[in-house]
């Protein structure tokens, strides 16, 4: 598995092409656009760099969604800057 803590590729985002489901990039570090955050300084923002990055990159038109799995096993999906926690890994 790529995203296990023991994997050297556990950091960064793994990119999947939305229509085909193909894995296109592994362990990528992305720089999210900050204009959404700067325009809404009083909004409730996620704690942690990965969640903040996922939320912000999900606002880009070429990004269908961004998902992360927290250290506690919670799955968070961001679409258009909004979060949907869909469950927990067992």
MOPAC internal coordinates of N, CA, C and O (Angstrom, degrees):
PM7 1SCF
backbone

  N    0.0000 0     0.00 0     0.00 0    0    0    0
  C    1.4521 1     0.00 0     0.00 0    1    0    0
  C    1.5167 1   109.50 1     0.00 0    2    1    0
  O    1.2310 1   121.15 1   -41.26 1    3    2    1
  N    1.3077 1   115.40 1   138.74 1    3    2    1
  C    1.4611 1   120.84 1  -179.56 1    5    3    2
  C    1.5147 1   113.34 1   -73.37 1    6    5    3
  O    1.2310 1   120.13 1   142.81 1    7    6    5
  N    1.3077 1   117.36 1   -37.19 1    7    6    5
  C    1.4623 1   120.45 1  -168.39 1    9    7    6
  C    1.5256 1   114.65 1   -97.29 1   10    9    7
  O    1.2310 1   119.44 1  -168.23 1   11   10    9
  N    1.3031 1   118.67 1    11.77 1   11   10    9
  C    1.4600 1   118.69 1   177.01 1   13   11   10
  C    1.5237 1   109.48 1   -75.57 1   14   13   11
  O    1.2310 1   120.68 1   -28.22 1   15   14   13
  N    1.3110 1   116.31 1   151.78 1   15   14   13
  C    1.4678 1   119.96 1  -178.09 1   17   15   14
  C    1.5210 1   112.67 1   -58.51 1   18   17   15
  O    1.2310 1   119.94 1   151.63 1   19   18   17
  N    1.3088 1   117.71 1   -28.37 1   19   18   17
  C    1.4555 1   120.99 1  -179.53 1   21   19   18
  C    1.5189 1   114.29 1   -78.19 1   22   21   19
  O    1.2310 1   120.26 1   167.31 1   23   22   21
  N    1.3244 1   117.10 1   -12.69 1   23   22   21
  C    1.4592 1   121.11 1  -178.66 1   25   23   22
  C    1.5256 1   110.54 1   -79.78 1   26   25   23
  O    1.2310 1   120.63 1   -40.35 1   27   26   25
  N    1.3314 1   116.40 1   139.65 1   27   26   25
  C    1.4640 1   119.47 1   176.33 1   29   27   26
  C    1.5288 1   111.08 1   -69.89 1   30   29   27
  O    1.2310 1   120.17 1   167.42 1   31   30   29
  N    1.3254 1   117.28 1   -12.58 1   31   30   29
  C    1.4628 1   121.39 1   179.70 1   33   31   30
  C    1.5198 1   112.03 1  -103.76 1   34   33   31
  O    1.2310 1   120.21 1  -156.89 1   35   34   33
  N    1.3308 1   117.21 1    23.11 1   35   34   33
  C    1.4616 1   119.65 1  -175.61 1   37   35   34
  C    1.5251 1   112.16 1   -75.75 1   38   37   35
  O    1.2310 1   119.77 1   153.87 1   39   38   37
  N    1.3306 1   118.04 1   -26.13 1   39   38   37
  C    1.4649 1   119.88 1   178.50 1   41   39   38
  C    1.5204 1   110.72 1   -83.73 1   42   41   39
  O    1.2310 1   120.95 1   -23.55 1   43   42   41
  N    1.3085 1   115.79 1   156.45 1   43   42   41
  C    1.4544 1   120.89 1   179.04 1   45   43   42
  C    1.5202 1   111.69 1    89.84 1   46   45   43
  O    1.2310 1   121.25 1    -0.02 1   47   46   45
  N    1.3082 1   115.21 1   179.98 1   47   46   45
  C    1.4617 1   122.50 1  -178.77 1   49   47   46
  C    1.5196 1   109.32 1  -107.30 1   50   49   47
  O    1.2310 1   120.43 1   -41.56 1   51   50   49
  N    1.3307 1   116.79 1   138.44 1   51   50   49
  C    1.4527 1   122.41 1   173.04 1   53   51   50
  C    1.5273 1   105.48 1   -96.69 1   54   53   51
  O    1.2310 1   120.36 1   -51.75 1   55   54   53
  N    1.3288 1   116.92 1   128.25 1   55   54   53
  C    1.4619 1   121.25 1  -174.29 1   57   55   54
  C    1.5225 1   110.60 1  -101.65 1   58   57   55
  O    1.2310 1   121.48 1   -45.78 1   59   58   57
  N    1.3275 1   114.77 1   134.22 1   59   58   57
  C    1.4585 1   122.43 1  -178.82 1   61   59   58
  C    1.5199 1   108.12 1  -124.45 1   62   61   59
  O    1.2310 1   120.36 1   -46.85 1   63   62   61
  N    1.3245 1   116.92 1   133.15 1   63   62   61
  C    1.4565 1   121.65 1   176.52 1   65   63   62
  C    1.5248 1   107.39 1   -72.86 1   66   65   63
  O    1.2310 1   120.45 1   -56.11 1   67   66   65
  N    1.3330 1   116.74 1   123.89 1   67   66   65
  C    1.4684 1   121.78 1  -169.66 1   69   67   66
  C    1.5279 1   113.23 1   -61.19 1   70   69   67
  O    1.2310 1   119.62 1   136.98 1   71   70   69
  N    1.3139 1   118.34 1   -43.02 1   71   70   69
  C    1.4656 1   119.73 1  -174.68 1   73   71   70
  C    1.5238 1   112.71 1   -74.97 1   74   73   71
  O    1.2310 1   120.39 1   137.19 1   75   74   73
  N    1.3214 1   116.87 1   -42.81 1   75   74   73
  C    1.4706 1   119.51 1  -175.96 1   77   75   74
  C    1.5254 1   113.03 1   -90.43 1   78   77   75
  O    1.2310 1   120.47 1   155.56 1   79   78   77
  N    1.3357 1   116.71 1   -24.44 1   79   78   77
  C    1.4564 1   120.66 1  -175.04 1   81   79   78
  C    1.5170 1   113.14 1    79.78 1   82   81   79
  O    1.2310 1   120.37 1  -171.96 1   83   82   81
  N    1.3379 1   116.89 1     8.04 1   83   82   81
  C    1.4613 1   121.12 1  -179.22 1   85   83   82
  C    1.5215 1   111.20 1   -73.48 1   86   85   83
  O    1.2310 1   120.72 1   -43.02 1   87   86   85
  N    1.3204 1   116.23 1   136.98 1   87   86   85
  C    1.4585 1   122.59 1   173.05 1   89   87   86
  C    1.5234 1   106.74 1   -75.25 1   90   89   87
  O    1.2310 1   120.20 1   -60.69 1   91   90   89
  N    1.3355 1   117.23 1   119.31 1   91   90   89
  C    1.4643 1   120.66 1  -175.39 1   93   91   90
  C    1.5203 1   113.51 1  -106.87 1   94   93   91
  O    1.2310 1   119.75 1   151.25 1   95   94   93
  N    1.3172 1   118.07 1   -28.75 1   95   94   93
  C    1.4608 1   122.07 1  -178.75 1   97   95   94
  C    1.5327 1   108.91 1  -144.93 1   98   97   95
  O    1.2310 1   120.99 1   -33.90 1   99   98   97
  N    1.3298 1   115.72 1   146.10 1   99   98   97
  C    1.4616 1   121.23 1  -179.69 1  101   99   98
  C    1.5228 1   109.83 1  -119.37 1  102  101   99
  O    1.2310 1   120.96 1   -43.60 1  103  102  101
  N    1.3331 1   115.77 1   136.40 1  103  102  101
  C    1.4706 1   123.31 1   172.52 1  105  103  102
  C    1.5247 1   112.84 1    52.83 1  106  105  103
  O    1.2310 1   120.64 1  -129.14 1  107  106  105
  N    1.3130 1   116.39 1    50.86 1  107  106  105
  C    1.4616 1   121.68 1  -179.54 1  109  107  106
  C    1.5215 1   111.14 1   -90.41 1  110  109  107
  O    1.2310 1   121.06 1   -42.89 1  111  110  109
  N    1.3032 1   115.58 1   137.11 1  111  110  109
  C    1.4607 1   120.21 1   171.66 1  113  111  110
  C    1.5142 1   106.58 1   -95.44 1  114  113  111
  O    1.2310 1   120.47 1   -50.78 1  115  114  113
  N    1.3090 1   116.70 1   129.22 1  115  114  113
  C    1.4598 1   121.31 1  -177.73 1  117  115  114
  C    1.5192 1   109.65 1  -119.62 1  118  117  115
  O    1.2310 1   121.62 1   -30.08 1  119  118  117
  N    1.3106 1   114.50 1   149.92 1  119  118  117
  C    1.4570 1   121.00 1   177.90 1  121  119  118
  C    1.5244 1   107.56 1  -106.67 1  122  121  119
  O    1.2310 1   119.95 1   -71.48 1  123  122  121
  N    1.3191 1   117.69 1   108.52 1  123  122  121
  C    1.4658 1   119.83 1  -175.31 1  125  123  122
  C    1.5213 1   111.72 1   -74.40 1  126  125  123
  O    1.2310 1   120.55 1   -25.77 1  127  126  125
  N    1.3295 1   116.55 1   154.23 1  127  126  125
  C    1.4624 1   119.71 1   174.37 1  129  127  126
  C    1.5286 1   109.12 1   -70.02 1  130  129  127
  O    1.2310 1   120.64 1   -43.63 1  131  130  129
  N    1.3060 1   116.38 1   136.37 1  131  130  129
  C    1.4668 1   119.78 1  -176.95 1  133  131  130
  C    1.5197 1   113.32 1   -98.82 1  134  133  131
  O    1.2310 1   119.68 1   174.83 1  135  134  133
  N    1.3348 1   118.22 1    -5.17 1  135  134  133
  C    1.4635 1   119.97 1  -175.93 1  137  135  134
  C    1.5259 1   112.81 1   -59.67 1  138  137  135
  O    1.2310 1   119.83 1   143.26 1  139  138  137
  N    1.3268 1   117.94 1   -36.74 1  139  138  137
  C    1.4704 1   120.96 1   178.84 1  141  139  138
  C    1.5277 1   110.16 1   -64.44 1  142  141  139
  O    1.2310 1   120.43 1   135.43 1  143  142  141
  N    1.3214 1   116.78 1   -44.57 1  143  142  141
  C    1.4690 1   120.84 1  -179.86 1  145  143  142
  C    1.5242 1   111.06 1   -67.20 1  146  145  143
  O    1.2310 1   120.43 1   138.11 1  147  146  145
  N    1.3198 1   116.79 1   -41.89 1  147  146  145
  C    1.4628 1   120.23 1  -178.97 1  149  147  146
  C    1.5259 1   111.95 1   -67.27 1  150  149  147
  O    1.2310 1   120.53 1   147.37 1  151  150  149
  N    1.3303 1   116.59 1   -32.63 1  151  150  149
  C    1.4655 1   120.71 1  -179.90 1  153  151  150
  C    1.5265 1   112.34 1   -77.00 1  154  153  151
  O    1.2310 1   120.21 1   164.00 1  155  154  153
  N    1.3330 1   117.20 1   -16.00 1  155  154  153
  C    1.4666 1   121.94 1  -177.10 1  157  155  154
  C    1.5285 1   111.04 1  -131.69 1  158  157  155
  O    1.2310 1   119.74 1  -118.26 1  159  158  157
  N    1.3304 1   118.09 1    61.74 1  159  158  157
  C    1.4693 1   119.62 1  -173.58 1  161  159  158
  C    1.5295 1   114.52 1   -65.74 1  162  161  159
  O    1.2310 1   119.56 1   158.58 1  163  162  161
  N    1.3160 1   118.44 1   -21.42 1  163  162  161
  C    1.4636 1   120.62 1  -177.78 1  165  163  162
  C    1.5275 1   113.35 1   -94.65 1  166  165  163
  O    1.2310 1   120.53 1  -179.08 1  167  166  165
  N    1.3236 1   116.58 1     0.92 1  167  166  165
  C    1.4684 1   120.42 1   178.97 1  169  167  166
  C    1.5283 1   109.99 1   -67.45 1  170  169  167
  O    1.2310 1   120.96 1   -19.70 1  171  170  169
  N    1.3163 1   115.77 1   160.30 1  171  170  169
  C    1.4662 1   120.77 1   174.99 1  173  171  170
  C    1.5293 1   106.80 1   -83.98 1  174  173  171
  O    1.2310 1   120.98 1   -63.95 1  175  174  173
  N    1.3211 1   115.72 1   116.05 1  175  174  173
  C    1.4592 1   121.07 1  -176.80 1  177  175  174
  C    1.5237 1   110.24 1  -106.33 1  178  177  175
  O    1.2310 1   120.28 1   -27.90 1  179  178  177
  N    1.3348 1   117.07 1   152.10 1  179  178  177
  C    1.4624 1   120.21 1   179.58 1  181  179  178
  C    1.5245 1   111.68 1   -63.06 1  182  181  179
  O    1.2310 1   121.14 1   -25.59 1  183  182  181
  N    1.3119 1   115.42 1   154.41 1  183  182  181
  C    1.4587 1   121.18 1   172.97 1  185  183  182
  C    1.5258 1   107.76 1   -87.77 1  186  185  183
  O    1.2310 1   120.28 1   -44.88 1  187  186  185
  N    1.2881 1   117.08 1   135.12 1  187  186  185
  C    1.4593 1   120.86 1   176.60 1  189  187  186
  C    1.5131 1   113.39 1    98.11 1  190  189  187
  O    1.2310 1   121.61 1   -34.39 1  191  190  189
  N    1.3195 1   114.53 1   145.61 1  191  190  189
  C    1.4624 1   121.46 1  -176.09 1  193  191  190
  C    1.5251 1   112.92 1   -66.15 1  194  193  191
  O    1.2310 1   119.73 1   140.32 1  195  194  193
  N    1.3350 1   118.12 1   -39.68 1  195  194  193
  C    1.4666 1   119.29 1  -177.99 1  197  195  194
  C    1.5258 1   111.73 1   -65.75 1  198  197  195
  O    1.2310 1   120.48 1   135.74 1  199  198  197
  N    1.3332 1   116.69 1   -44.26 1  199  198  197
  C    1.4655 1   118.87 1   179.67 1  201  199  198
  C    1.5227 1   111.14 1   -66.63 1  202  201  199
  O    1.2310 1   120.12 1   139.46 1  203  202  201
  N    1.3247 1   117.38 1   -40.54 1  203  202  201
  C    1.4619 1   120.31 1   178.61 1  205  203  202
  C    1.5284 1   110.14 1   -63.77 1  206  205  203
  O    1.2310 1   120.36 1   136.62 1  207  206  205
  N    1.3170 1   116.91 1   -43.38 1  207  206  205
  C    1.4640 1   120.66 1   178.36 1  209  207  206
  C    1.5211 1   110.86 1   -62.29 1  210  209  207
  O    1.2310 1   119.92 1   134.34 1  211  210  209
  N    1.3257 1   117.76 1   -45.66 1  211  210  209
  C    1.4664 1   121.20 1   179.61 1  213  211  210
  C    1.5233 1   110.80 1   -60.11 1  214  213  211
  O    1.2310 1   120.26 1   135.76 1  215  214  213
  N    1.3201 1   117.11 1   -44.24 1  215  214  213
  C    1.4650 1   121.05 1  -179.96 1  217  215  214
  C    1.5275 1   110.64 1   -61.41 1  218  217  215
  O    1.2310 1   120.46 1   132.88 1  219  218  217
  N    1.3249 1   116.73 1   -47.12 1  219  218  217
  C    1.4590 1   120.29 1  -175.94 1  221  219  218
  C    1.5224 1   112.91 1   -71.77 1  222  221  219
  O    1.2310 1   119.45 1   139.48 1  223  222  221
  N    1.3422 1   118.65 1   -40.52 1  223  222  221
  C    1.4663 1   117.83 1   179.79 1  225  223  222
  C    1.5240 1   111.55 1   -70.23 1  226  225  223
  O    1.2310 1   120.18 1   157.91 1  227  226  225
  N    1.3319 1   117.25 1   -22.09 1  227  226  225
  C    1.4712 1   119.35 1   177.89 1  229  227  226
  C    1.5210 1   112.11 1   -68.86 1  230  229  227
  O    1.2310 1   120.01 1   167.67 1  231  230  229
  N    1.3342 1   117.58 1   -12.33 1  231  230  229
  C    1.4683 1   120.73 1   178.18 1  233  231  230
  C    1.5246 1   112.17 1   -84.00 1  234  233  231
  O    1.2310 1   119.86 1   169.52 1  235  234  233
  N    1.3256 1   117.87 1   -10.48 1  235  234  233
  C    1.4616 1   121.02 1  -179.85 1  237  235  234
  C    1.5270 1   110.66 1   -73.35 1  238  237  235
  O    1.2310 1   119.74 1   -39.91 1  239  238  237
  N    1.3337 1   118.11 1   140.09 1  239  238  237
  C    1.4690 1   119.90 1  -177.27 1  241  239  238
  C    1.5271 1   113.93 1   -63.30 1  242  241  239
  O    1.2310 1   119.56 1   152.17 1  243  242  241
  N    1.3189 1   118.45 1   -27.83 1  243  242  241
  C    1.4639 1   120.60 1  -179.01 1  245  243  242
  C    1.5259 1   113.26 1   -86.49 1  246  245  243
  O    1.2310 1   120.03 1  -179.07 1  247  246  245
  N    1.3301 1   117.55 1     0.93 1  247  246  245
  C    1.4672 1   121.81 1  -179.79 1  249  247  246
  C    1.5255 1   109.27 1  -107.97 1  250  249  247
  O    1.2310 1   120.65 1   -60.91 1  251  250  249
  N    1.3235 1   116.36 1   119.09 1  251  250  249
  C    1.4720 1   121.51 1   179.06 1  253  251  250
  C    1.5268 1   110.87 1   -71.00 1  254  253  251
  O    1.2310 1   120.78 1   134.70 1  255  254  253
  N    1.3264 1   116.11 1   -45.30 1  255  254  253
  C    1.4643 1   121.81 1   179.69 1  257  255  254
  C    1.5228 1   108.32 1  -165.69 1  258  257  255
  O    1.2310 1   121.30 1   -18.00 1  259  258  257
  N    1.3172 1   115.12 1   162.00 1  259  258  257
  C    1.4694 1   121.40 1   174.40 1  261  259  258
  C    1.5192 1   107.11 1  -130.19 1  262  261  259
  O    1.2310 1   120.61 1   -45.40 1  263  262  261
  N    1.3128 1   116.44 1   134.60 1  263  262  261
  C    1.4634 1   120.49 1  -178.00 1  265  263  262
  C    1.5174 1   110.13 1  -129.90 1  266  265  263
  O    1.2310 1   121.44 1   -33.08 1  267  266  265
  N    1.3165 1   114.86 1   146.92 1  267  266  265
  C    1.4590 1   120.51 1   173.33 1  269  267  266
  C    1.5237 1   108.47 1  -137.16 1  270  269  267
  O    1.2310 1   121.40 1   -23.40 1  271  270  269
  N    1.3087 1   114.92 1   156.60 1  271  270  269
  C    1.4601 1   121.53 1   172.44 1  273  271  270
  C    1.5174 1   106.03 1  -117.47 1  274  273  271
  O    1.2310 1   120.70 1   -59.80 1  275  274  273
  N    1.3176 1   116.27 1   120.20 1  275  274  273
  C    1.4657 1   120.57 1  -177.02 1  277  275  274
  C    1.5256 1   110.63 1   -72.83 1  278  277  275
  O    1.2310 1   120.93 1   -13.21 1  279  278  277
  N    1.3215 1   115.83 1   166.79 1  279  278  277
  C    1.4670 1   121.12 1   177.89 1  281  279  278
  C    1.5232 1   111.18 1   -59.19 1  282  281  279
  O    1.2310 1   120.51 1   152.48 1  283  282  281
  N    1.3313 1   116.63 1   -27.52 1  283  282  281
  C    1.4677 1   121.56 1   179.17 1  285  283  282
  C    1.5211 1   112.44 1   -82.91 1  286  285  283
  O    1.2310 1   120.14 1   174.77 1  287  286  285
  N    1.3473 1   117.34 1    -5.23 1  287  286  285
  C    1.4549 1   121.14 1   178.45 1  289  287  286
  C    1.5136 1   115.21 1    95.03 1  290  289  287
  O    1.2310 1   119.64 1  -173.57 1  291  290  289
  N    1.3370 1   118.29 1     6.43 1  291  290  289
  C    1.4592 1   120.34 1   178.41 1  293  291  290
  C    1.5246 1   110.17 1   -79.82 1  294  293  291
  O    1.2310 1   120.87 1   -42.28 1  295  294  293
  N    1.3185 1   115.94 1   137.72 1  295  294  293
  C    1.4587 1   121.86 1   179.43 1  297  295  294
  C    1.5235 1   108.08 1   -99.04 1  298  297  295
  O    1.2310 1   120.71 1   -56.03 1  299  298  297
  N    1.3233 1   116.25 1   123.97 1  299  298  297
  C    1.4609 1   122.37 1  -179.95 1  301  299  298
  C    1.5247 1   107.93 1  -119.41 1  302  301  299
  O    1.2310 1   120.69 1   -53.15 1  303  302  301
  N    1.3228 1   116.29 1   126.85 1  303  302  301
  C    1.4578 1   121.33 1   176.32 1  305  303  302
  C    1.5187 1   108.05 1  -117.87 1  306  305  303
  O    1.2310 1   121.20 1   -47.63 1  307  306  305
  N    1.3215 1   115.30 1   132.37 1  307  306  305
  C    1.4634 1   121.55 1   178.35 1  309  307  306
  C    1.5186 1   108.66 1  -114.92 1  310  309  307
  O    1.2310 1   121.06 1   -49.49 1  311  310  309
  N    1.3268 1   115.57 1   130.51 1  311  310  309
  C    1.4624 1   122.60 1   175.44 1  313  311  310
  C    1.5179 1   107.53 1  -132.70 1  314  313  311
  O    1.2310 1   120.88 1   -53.38 1  315  314  313
  N    1.3129 1   115.92 1   126.62 1  315  314  313
  C    1.4703 1   121.36 1   179.72 1  317  315  314
  C    1.5226 1   111.89 1    51.97 1  318  317  315
  O    1.2310 1   120.46 1  -144.86 1  319  318  317
  N    1.3129 1   116.73 1    35.14 1  319  318  317
  C    1.4581 1   121.20 1   176.65 1  321  319  318
  C    1.5136 1   115.62 1    83.83 1  322  321  319
  O    1.2310 1   119.84 1  -175.89 1  323  322  321
  N    1.3205 1   117.90 1     4.11 1  323  322  321
  C    1.4615 1   121.17 1  -179.92 1  325  323  322
  C    1.5236 1   109.67 1  -114.40 1  326  325  323
  O    1.2310 1   120.87 1   -37.70 1  327  326  325
  N    1.3299 1   115.95 1   142.30 1  327  326  325
  C    1.4620 1   121.57 1  -176.32 1  329  327  326
  C    1.5193 1   112.21 1   -96.84 1  330  329  327
  O    1.2310 1   121.92 1   -36.34 1  331  330  329
  N    1.3226 1   113.93 1   143.66 1  331  330  329
  C    1.4546 1   121.64 1   171.38 1  333  331  330
  C    1.5264 1   106.86 1  -133.58 1  334  333  331
  O    1.2310 1   119.87 1   -69.83 1  335  334  333
  N    1.3138 1   117.86 1   110.17 1  335  334  333
  C    1.4631 1   121.63 1   176.64 1  337  335  334
  C    1.5184 1   106.67 1   -83.91 1  338  337  335
  O    1.2310 1   120.60 1   -66.24 1  339  338  337
  N    1.3296 1   116.46 1   113.76 1  339  338  337
  C    1.4603 1   118.58 1  -171.62 1  341  339  338
  C    1.5118 1   114.49 1   -96.93 1  342  341  339
  O    1.2310 1   119.84 1   169.91 1  343  342  341
  N    1.2957 1   117.91 1   -10.09 1  343  342  341
  C    1.4548 1   117.27 1   179.82 1  345  343  342
  C    1.5054 1   112.04 1   160.97 1  346  345  343
  O    1.2310 1   122.00 1    17.32 1  347  346  345
  N    1.3106 1   113.78 1  -162.68 1  347  346  345
  C    1.4545 1   120.89 1  -175.88 1  349  347  346
  C    1.5187 1   108.58 1  -140.16 1  350  349  347
  O    1.2310 1   120.59 1   -42.59 1  351  350  349
  N    1.3303 1   116.48 1   137.41 1  351  350  349
  C    1.4567 1   120.47 1   175.32 1  353  351  350
  C    1.5115 1   109.52 1   -74.11 1  354  353  351
  O    1.2310 1   120.40 1   -37.74 1  355  354  353
  N    1.2880 1   116.84 1   142.26 1  355  354  353
  C    1.4667 1   121.65 1   178.79 1  357  355  354
  C    1.5027 1   109.98 1   -96.73 1  358  357  355
  O    1.2310 1   120.10 1   180.00 1  359  358  357

